[in-house]
Amino acid sequence: METPDDIFKRMKAFRDKDDAGGAGAYVEATETREIRDPAFHRDLARVCEDLGLIPRAVLEYNLSLRDQPNQAAVLKRLAVIYQDQGQTEKAMRAWQQVIPLAPEDEEPIYELGLLFEQNREWESARNLYRDALERTKNPKFQKFLKEIEYQAKTQQAVESGELSPEEALLSPTEAQLIHFTTLFSGREAVYARQWVSPTGNAGYTPIHEPLTILVAKNHILGHHTIGVYQLRLDNTVNFIAFDIDIAKAALARGITDRKIWERQVKEAHSLACRLLDIAAGMELPLYLEDSGFKGRHVWLFLERPIPAKAAKRFAEGLAGQLPPPPAGVHLEIFPKQAYVPGEGLGNLIKLPLGIHRKTGRRGVFISADGQPFEHQLAYLDKMERVKKEKIFEAIQRFFGPAPSPGAEERATGAAVPAGPSIPGPELVVLKPVEEYKPDQDLQLQFLLGSCEVLNLLTRKIFEEKELTNEERNVLTYVLGHLDKGPEAVNFFLSQTVNANPSMFLKSRFQGNPMSCPKIRSRIPHITSKADCNCQFDPRLNMYPTPLLHLHGLQQPGALAGDPAKLSAVKLQQIVKEYIKIKGEMKRLQVLAEGLEKTLIEVFKQSEVQQIPTPVGTLKMLTSGEGKPNFIVEI
């Protein structure tokens, strides 16, 4: 049986070869149950999470608990994994074990209470909050208790007519129904139907059927009320939403006092309008909905699906621009999860234009002054969808480059818990990314000009703001060997929304860079678009890798001697580069001529002699033959 040291040495060997698949296969094939070492199992579980082997990570965390029970940190990690996967029962059991081990930590109480309430286990939630109140004396738990006690009063308020009655029924066309199902499409082949019990409890039941136009029509006509599970099977989303409503701690008071209720709804509405203003300043269209019960939904629709991880990051960033919500107002973002693996469904959100079963009120889109739009479905048809590039730009604006790991330790002097100890390049950032200027890195620019694959890969970063794991590995294990490899890698990773600080490099890689055949096997969707068939000088006697392009850069005087002595391979490279440059010059010339024609018309019609800009002043002069010429003064 292999020892822990043997296993981590093998893992290091796989990492040095950039073989994540081999590392995963090795871990899956390695039996570790006989090893009695809680720290080993805990560290291996973290490695498994990094490799995406979540079931194996769960096993290793449990083996760590077997060897050393009652580890609060390990139990919390298990609870989070179960909760992210939608395994509610297991998550609740894990949180229940954490609470007595960390009595001063209120997070497990909040998380467990939320799960109890989502499952409508009111008695369990009541006991949890009562015990927490006695132990911590935190008045928040008293408010939670009051909210549970007043659950039944919500239904009574609806039946007594204290809440607004149902609005007039709508008459959707087939085209409008198709548009509705397109805008709000989520998890494939399943949606949720809202229900309310005779005692006033409410919830949703998953319906494992497609969201068809007939389902949408029945929702709009008020026959039933539906919600969607936002994350699709590939963990992407079509929309982003914010739920701003009366907090559960304040709900009880509002139900029994109409004036308090109206004030709280007004505060929720004001916060939602503030969110609209912030987004408008970034040219991002948001749409405001009266949810039909205790607050507002704010919607943003996407032109194309984007990863839920990016959508969640954007929502967190936009919500972070708001001032703290007033007392009694609560804000939630959707999506709540970055991914929902397996058969999990994740969180759902009620769709607009349907009737809230608890109040009998319809959820309608409203203006900033709180008035419903007269033609709801026509208004829906005019809603704009946001390009994914705008979302990625906003994320960069909110958060900037990924933070340097260890920054918190340097700022506070506190030690940051370490992960598994596997030798190799230390994955932290040495310098702020801003200090590195890629356009001044001669090696990098020469390489990107010579290797079309790397050129396409870096262009993808700026266009899509995201890399897959394989694309990131190619970038890292090629550029990481340059003289300024860590700076180059860290710069490009900082431009993506899915880079983790642990992926950043501190030191330059030694040894062999990734080969061209391996690159083609890892990212065929990129290499198939490029002319990935470079011929390198056989006299170099090295396996093919993009870094061989730098051999010409290392001999800047190569062309100063006898051109007849150039190798055939080198000559082919020079001709190829020359043709590419000439083609680019031709393209730019055509583009410039088109712009000049437009500018000539602008100068003539406006009768101006010059146009100042932040980068210089453009002047138009007319020659003796009447031909206009442009002069740029910097």
VENMOWO-V579124 format. One record per residue. RES is the residue in three letters. PHI is phi in whole degrees, 0 to 359 (* if undefined). Layout:
res & phi
RES & PHI
RES & PHI
This chain:
res & phi
MET & *
GLU & 288
THR & 274
PRO & 305
ASP & 297
ASP & 299
ILE & 295
PHE & 288
LYS & 295
ARG & 296
MET & 297
LYS & 297
ALA & 298
PHE & 295
ARG & 292
ASP & 298
LYS & 271
ASP & 56
ASP & 243
ALA & 296
GLY & 297
GLY & 295
ALA & 298
GLY & 296
ALA & 296
TYR & 295
VAL & 298
GLU & 299
ALA & 271
THR & 267
GLU & 271
THR & 239
ARG & 298
GLU & 281
ILE & 280
ARG & 253
ASP & 204
PRO & 299
ALA & 293
PHE & 299
HIS & 295
ARG & 295
ASP & 292
LEU & 294
ALA & 298
ARG & 296
VAL & 298
CYS & 298
GLU & 298
ASP & 297
LEU & 277
GLY & 82
LEU & 268
ILE & 297
PRO & 302
ARG & 290
ALA & 299
VAL & 299
LEU & 300
GLU & 293
TYR & 298
ASN & 291
LEU & 294
SER & 297
LEU & 291
ARG & 299
ASP & 279
GLN & 212
PRO & 297
ASN & 64
GLN & 272
ALA & 298
ALA & 296
VAL & 291
LEU & 296
LYS & 297
ARG & 295
LEU & 296
ALA & 298
VAL & 296
ILE & 299
TYR & 299
GLN & 294
ASP & 296
GLN & 277
GLY & 80
GLN & 271
THR & 298
GLU & 298
LYS & 294
ALA & 298
MET & 296
ARG & 296
ALA & 294
TRP & 298
GLN & 297
GLN & 283
VAL & 289
ILE & 305
PRO & 289
LEU & 280
ALA & 227
PRO & 298
GLU & 273
ASP & 271
GLU & 273
GLU & 302
PRO & 301
ILE & 292
TYR & 299
GLU & 295
LEU & 293
GLY & 299
LEU & 297
LEU & 294
PHE & 300
GLU & 292
GLN & 298
ASN & 272
ARG & 60
GLU & 267
TRP & 296
GLU & 293
SER & 295
ALA & 296
ARG & 298
ASN & 295
LEU & 297
TYR & 293
ARG & 295
ASP & 296
ALA & 295
LEU & 296
GLU & 294
ARG & 277
THR & 257
LYS & 62
ASN & 284
PRO & 294
LYS & 301
PHE & 289
GLN & 294
LYS & 294
PHE & 297
LEU & 296
LYS & 296
GLU & 297
ILE & 294
GLU & 296
TYR & 262
GLN & 304
ALA & 293
LYS & 290
THR & 298
GLN & 297
GLN & 297
ALA & 296
VAL & 293
GLU & 293
SER & 277
GLY & 86
GLU & 290
LEU & 261
SER & 300
PRO & 284
GLU & 296
GLU & 279
ALA & 299
LEU & 293
LEU & 259
SER & 235
PRO & 284
THR & 274
GLU & 296
ALA & 297
GLN & 292
LEU & 293
ILE & 297
HIS & 296
PHE & 299
THR & 293
THR & 287
LEU & 298
PHE & 253
SER & 290
GLY & 225
ARG & 301
GLU & 291
ALA & 63
VAL & 201
TYR & 216
ALA & 235
ARG & 244
GLN & 280
TRP & 221
VAL & 224
SER & 275
PRO & 301
THR & 271
GLY & 102
ASN & 289
ALA & 227
GLY & 186
TYR & 228
THR & 245
PRO & 294
ILE & 245
HIS & 275
GLU & 216
PRO & 295
LEU & 278
THR & 269
ILE & 291
LEU & 292
VAL & 298
ALA & 297
LYS & 296
ASN & 297
HIS & 295
ILE & 291
LEU & 283
GLY & 90
HIS & 289
HIS & 207
THR & 237
ILE & 237
GLY & 226
VAL & 237
TYR & 275
GLN & 293
LEU & 283
ARG & 280
LEU & 300
ASP & 267
ASN & 59
THR & 244
VAL & 226
ASN & 258
PHE & 208
ILE & 233
ALA & 219
PHE & 231
ASP & 250
ILE & 243
ASP & 212
ILE & 290
ALA & 295
LYS & 297
ALA & 292
ALA & 260
LEU & 297
ALA & 299
ARG & 294
GLY & 293
ILE & 295
THR & 267
ASP & 225
ARG & 299
LYS & 295
ILE & 296
TRP & 301
GLU & 295
ARG & 295
GLN & 292
VAL & 296
LYS & 297
GLU & 294
ALA & 296
HIS & 296
SER & 296
LEU & 294
ALA & 297
CYS & 294
ARG & 297
LEU & 296
LEU & 298
ASP & 295
ILE & 297
ALA & 294
ALA & 298
GLY & 295
MET & 255
GLU & 59
LEU & 244
PRO & 282
LEU & 245
TYR & 232
LEU & 261
GLU & 232
ASP & 282
SER & 290
GLY & 93
PHE & 222
LYS & 233
GLY & 172
ARG & 228
HIS & 251
VAL & 238
TRP & 244
LEU & 229
PHE & 255
LEU & 255
GLU & 293
ARG & 224
PRO & 298
ILE & 233
PRO & 303
ALA & 300
LYS & 299
ALA & 291
ALA & 297
LYS & 296
ARG & 297
PHE & 298
ALA & 299
GLU & 297
GLY & 293
LEU & 293
ALA & 297
GLY & 291
GLN & 280
LEU & 281
PRO & 290
PRO & 304
PRO & 301
PRO & 295
ALA & 303
GLY & 93
VAL & 242
HIS & 234
LEU & 238
GLU & 236
ILE & 249
PHE & 228
PRO & 279
LYS & 269
GLN & 247
ALA & 279
TYR & 201
VAL & 229
PRO & 282
GLY & 62
GLU & 266
GLY & 295
LEU & 248
GLY & 77
ASN & 279
LEU & 242
ILE & 223
LYS & 291
LEU & 276
PRO & 288
LEU & 72
GLY & 261
ILE & 265
HIS & 290
ARG & 293
LYS & 273
THR & 244
GLY & 78
ARG & 262
ARG & 271
GLY & 280
VAL & 229
PHE & 282
ILE & 228
SER & 274
ALA & 297
ASP & 273
GLY & 88
GLN & 267
PRO & 294
PHE & 290
GLU & 296
HIS & 245
GLN & 299
LEU & 290
ALA & 294
TYR & 296
LEU & 298
ASP & 296
LYS & 268
MET & 292
GLU & 274
ARG & 250
VAL & 264
LYS & 289
LYS & 297
GLU & 300
LYS & 294
ILE & 294
PHE & 293
GLU & 298
ALA & 294
ILE & 298
GLN & 298
ARG & 293
PHE & 290
PHE & 246
GLY & 67
PRO & 299
ALA & 303
PRO & 292
SER & 284
PRO & 302
GLY & 93
ALA & 297
GLU & 295
GLU & 294
ARG & 293
ALA & 284
THR & 254
GLY & 81
ALA & 274
ALA & 280
VAL & 264
PRO & 305
ALA & 271
GLY & 272
PRO & 297
SER & 272
ILE & 236
PRO & 300
GLY & 148
PRO & 303
GLU & 286
LEU & 266
VAL & 223
VAL & 270
LEU & 279
LYS & 232
PRO & 302
VAL & 301
GLU & 297
GLU & 286
TYR & 262
LYS & 245
PRO & 298
ASP & 289
GLN & 257
ASP & 270
LEU & 299
GLN & 301
LEU & 298
GLN & 296
PHE & 295
LEU & 293
LEU & 293
GLY & 283
SER & 262
CYS & 251
GLU & 294
VAL & 296
LEU & 295
ASN & 298
LEU & 296
LEU & 294
THR & 289
ARG & 296
LYS & 300
ILE & 300
PHE & 283
GLU & 273
GLU & 248
LYS & 61
GLU & 203
LEU & 232
THR & 285
ASN & 299
GLU & 293
GLU & 297
ARG & 295
ASN & 295
VAL & 300
LEU & 302
THR & 292
TYR & 273
VAL & 251
LEU & 294
GLY & 296
HIS & 265
LEU & 290
ASP & 303
LYS & 250
GLY & 302
PRO & 301
GLU & 296
ALA & 294
VAL & 299
ASN & 294
PHE & 298
PHE & 292
LEU & 296
SER & 291
GLN & 275
THR & 260
VAL & 268
ASN & 245
ALA & 273
ASN & 260
PRO & 307
SER & 292
MET & 275
PHE & 281
LEU & 260
LYS & 256
SER & 238
ARG & 289
PHE & 288
GLN & 250
GLY & 89
ASN & 267
PRO & 285
MET & 296
SER & 277
CYS & 299
PRO & 301
LYS & 292
ILE & 299
ARG & 297
SER & 285
ARG & 275
ILE & 230
PRO & 299
HIS & 293
ILE & 266
THR & 295
SER & 291
LYS & 270
ALA & 248
ASP & 273
CYS & 272
ASN & 207
CYS & 293
GLN & 252
PHE & 261
ASP & 299
PRO & 296
ARG & 291
LEU & 290
ASN & 55
MET & 227
TYR & 291
PRO & 292
THR & 208
PRO & 306
LEU & 293
LEU & 294
HIS & 300
LEU & 286
HIS & 299
GLY & 293
LEU & 291
GLN & 287
GLN & 235
PRO & 299
GLY & 267
ALA & 299
LEU & 273
ALA & 283
GLY & 273
ASP & 281
PRO & 300
ALA & 293
LYS & 273
LEU & 295
SER & 288
ALA & 299
VAL & 295
LYS & 294
LEU & 297
GLN & 298
GLN & 296
ILE & 294
VAL & 298
LYS & 300
GLU & 293
TYR & 297
ILE & 296
LYS & 295
ILE & 293
LYS & 297
GLY & 297
GLU & 293
MET & 297
LYS & 296
ARG & 298
LEU & 294
GLN & 297
VAL & 298
LEU & 296
ALA & 296
GLU & 297
GLY & 295
LEU & 293
GLU & 297
LYS & 300
THR & 296
LEU & 294
ILE & 300
GLU & 296
VAL & 297
PHE & 297
LYS & 293
GLN & 289
SER & 272
GLU & 57
VAL & 252
GLN & 258
GLN & 204
ILE & 231
PRO & 280
THR & 222
PRO & 299
VAL & 258
GLY & 153
THR & 248
LEU & 261
LYS & 242
MET & 247
LEU & 246
THR & 248
SER & 284
GLY & 299
GLU & 274
GLY & 84
LYS & 271
PRO & 284
ASN & 227
PHE & 254
ILE & 233
VAL & 250
GLU & 253
ILE & 276
